[in-house]
């Protein structure tokens, strides 16, 4: 996830966001991706608004909802949406070529249960999604910001975890994956410290790869290079349970 000119602080208030965990990449959309953005956005796209979405109206039904943040080229989200027609799926991504790529796949598959928001995930979580409206959240391979001075830009920070807790219903699941061990350890540390989440693997901290997370091109390339991958799974709990 990317944007230009990240700044140096973060606010969890309703109208301010100063640190960005992403920078908009310079890559251009292909002709097909741009056509998808032009022609398919009205079908699948959701414009950002500071007002909470009526998800029943958006999807034309009442169903459990999943959210993927930073879906990249959309491979995992597309596969998940196809495998789970009983779920309504929402993807949030700022990189327009990736959005276009996903729209092409969604159109080819004839998906009815997928919508896409091309906007900063923090503001979407703060304003556009109602509290407790999501049952499952996926965050796969967020930018690890390798350099120490950039660690403050990593997505998984205490403030962001509180926003995830805001929209995730009690009993819902948060799944994460990264191929950067230091970031995996930070994810675990931050989430274990949250009173809103319980680790599904308290003994080891990490889980086996969930079979619903397909091996993307990105991950297969990492495997060829000998990179490890760390998966985490957390359950949203009520704060009074965490204190008991």
C-alpha positions in Angstrom: 0.0 0.0 0.0 1.5 3.3 -1.0 1.1 7.1 -1.1 3.4 10.0 -1.7 5.0 12.2 1.0 4.3 10.3 4.3 4.5 12.5 7.3 5.7 12.0 10.9 2.7 11.5 13.2 -0.5 9.6 13.5 -3.9 10.6 14.8 -6.9 8.3 15.4 -9.3 11.1 15.4 -12.2 11.2 12.9 -10.8 13.7 10.5 -7.0 13.6 10.8 -4.4 11.2 9.5 -0.8 12.4 9.1 1.4 9.3 9.0 0.8 7.1 6.0 1.7 3.4 6.0 1.9 3.6 2.2 3.2 5.6 -0.7 1.5 5.7 -4.1 3.7 3.7 -6.4 4.5 5.2 -9.8 3.5 2.3 -11.9 0.9 2.9 -14.6 -2.2 0.9 -15.1 -2.2 -1.3 -18.2 -4.7 -0.5 -20.9 -6.9 -3.3 -19.7 -6.7 -2.2 -16.1 -7.5 1.3 -17.0 -10.5 0.2 -19.0 -11.6 -1.9 -16.0 -11.3 1.2 -13.8 -13.4 3.2 -16.2 -16.0 0.6 -17.0 -16.3 -1.7 -14.0 -15.9 0.8 -11.2 -19.6 1.7 -11.3 -20.4 -2.0 -10.7 -17.9 -2.9 -8.0 -16.4 0.4 -6.7 -17.5 2.3 -3.6 -16.5 5.9 -3.3 -15.1 7.0 0.0 -17.6 8.9 2.3 -17.4 10.0 5.9 -20.8 8.5 6.4 -21.1 4.8 7.4 -22.0 2.5 4.6 -25.4 0.7 4.7 -23.9 -2.7 3.8 -27.3 -4.4 3.5 -28.2 -1.9 0.9 -24.8 -2.0 -0.8 -25.0 -5.8 -1.4 -28.7 -6.1 -1.6 -28.9 -8.7 1.2 -27.9 -9.3 4.8 -24.9 -11.6 5.1 -21.6 -11.9 7.1 -18.9 -9.6 5.8 -15.2 -9.9 5.3 -12.7 -7.1 4.7 -9.2 -7.3 3.1 -6.9 -4.4 3.6 -4.2 -3.7 1.1 -5.1 -6.5 -1.4 -2.4 -5.6 -3.9 -3.3 -7.3 -7.2 -6.3 -8.9 -5.6 -5.4 -12.6 -6.0 -6.3 -13.6 -2.5 -9.4 -11.5 -2.4 -10.6 -12.8 -5.7 -10.1 -16.4 -4.7 -11.8 -15.9 -1.4 -14.8 -14.2 -2.9 -15.2 -17.0 -5.4 -14.9 -19.7 -2.7 -17.4 -18.0 -0.4 -20.5 -16.7 -2.2 -22.3 -16.7 1.1 -20.0 -13.9 2.4 -20.0 -10.3 1.2 -16.4 -9.2 0.6 -14.9 -5.7 0.7 -11.4 -4.8 -0.5 -9.5 -1.7 0.4 -6.5 -0.7 -1.7 -4.9 2.6 -2.8 -2.9 1.3 -5.8 -5.1 1.8 -8.8 -3.4 -0.7 -11.1 -4.1 -3.4 -8.5 -7.7 -2.3 -8.2 -8.0 -2.5 -12.0 -6.5 -6.0 -12.0 -9.0 -7.2 -9.4 -11.9 -5.6 -11.2 -11.0 -7.6 -14.3 -10.9 -10.8 -12.4 -14.2 -10.0 -10.7 -15.9 -9.3 -14.0 -14.6 -12.5 -15.5 -15.8 -14.5 -12.6 -19.2 -12.7 -12.6 -18.9 -12.0 -8.8 -21.9 -10.5 -7.1 -20.4 -10.5 -3.5 -17.4 -8.1 -4.0 -17.0 -4.4 -3.6 -13.8 -2.3 -3.7 -12.9 1.0 -1.9 -9.8 2.8 -3.3 -8.9 4.9 -0.3 -6.7 5.1 2.8 -7.8 2.2 5.1 -7.4 4.3 8.2 -10.1 6.7 7.1 -12.3 3.8 5.9 -12.1 2.1 9.3 -12.6 5.4 11.2 -15.6 6.7 9.2 -17.0 4.5 6.4 -17.5 1.2 8.2 -19.9 0.9 11.1 -18.8 -0.5 14.5 -19.0 -4.3 14.6 -20.1 -4.6 10.9 -17.3 -7.0 9.8 -16.9 -10.7 10.8 -13.5 -11.4 9.2 -10.5 -9.2 8.3 -7.5 -10.2 6.2 -4.2 -8.3 6.1 -1.7 -10.2 4.0 1.9 -9.0 3.4 1.6 -5.3 4.3 4.7 -3.2 3.5 7.3 -4.2 6.2 9.1 -0.8 6.0 12.5 -2.6 6.6 14.5 0.4 7.8 14.3 1.1 11.5 13.6 4.8 11.0 10.5 3.8 8.9 9.0 1.3 11.4 6.6 4.0 12.6 4.9 3.7 9.1 4.1 0.0 9.5 0.4 -0.6 9.4 0.1 -2.8 12.5 0.4 -0.2 15.3 -1.7 0.1 18.5 -3.8 2.9 17.1 -4.6 0.9 13.9 -5.4 -2.2 15.9 -8.0 -0.3 17.8 -9.6 0.7 14.5 -9.7 -2.9 13.5 -11.3 -3.8 16.8 -13.9 -1.0 16.2 -15.3 -2.6 13.0 -14.7 -6.3 13.8 -17.6 -7.9 15.6 -17.0 -9.7 18.9 -16.2 -13.3 17.9 -14.8 -12.2 14.5 -11.4 -13.2 13.2 -8.4 -11.2 12.1 -5.9 -13.0 9.9 -2.4 -11.6 9.0 0.6 -12.8 7.1 4.1 -11.4 6.5 7.4 -12.7 5.1 9.4 -10.4 7.3 10.2 -12.0 10.7 10.8 -8.8 12.5 7.5 -7.4 11.4 5.8 -10.7 12.4 7.2 -10.4 15.9 6.0 -6.8 16.1 2.5 -7.8 14.9 2.3 -10.4 17.6 3.6 -8.0 20.3 1.1 -5.3 19.4 -1.9 -7.6 19.0 -1.1 -9.6 22.1 -1.1 -6.3 24.1 -4.5 -5.3 22.8 -7.4 -6.0 25.2 -9.7 -6.5 22.2 -7.9 -9.5 20.7 -6.9 -13.0 21.8 -4.3 -15.0 19.9 -5.7 -18.2 18.4 -2.2 -19.9 18.9 -1.2 -18.7 22.3 1.5 -21.3 22.7 3.5 -20.4 19.6 2.0 -17.1 18.6 1.8 -18.2 15.0 -0.5 -20.5 13.0 0.0 -22.7 10.0 -1.0 -21.1 6.7 -4.7 -21.0 6.4 -5.7 -22.9 3.3 -8.1 -20.1 2.3 -5.1 -17.9 1.7 -3.8 -18.9 -1.7 -0.2 -18.8 -2.6 0.1 -15.6 -4.6 2.8 -14.8 -7.1 4.4 -12.6 -4.5 4.6 -15.5 -2.0 5.8 -18.1 -4.5 8.6 -15.8 -5.4 9.5 -15.4 -1.8 9.6 -19.2 -1.4 12.0 -19.5 -4.3 14.2 -17.0 -2.6 14.1 -18.9 0.7 11.9 -16.4 2.5 9.8 -17.6 5.5 6.2 -16.7 6.0 4.5 -16.1 9.3 0.7 -16.3 9.7 -1.2 -15.0 12.7 -4.8 -15.3 13.7 -6.7 -13.4 16.4 -10.2 -13.5 17.7 -12.1 -10.3 18.6 -13.1 -10.5 22.2 -15.1 -8.2 24.6 -12.8 -6.1 26.7 -14.4 -7.4 29.9 -13.4 -10.9 28.9 -9.8 -9.8 28.4 -9.7 -8.4 31.9 -11.2 -11.5 33.6 
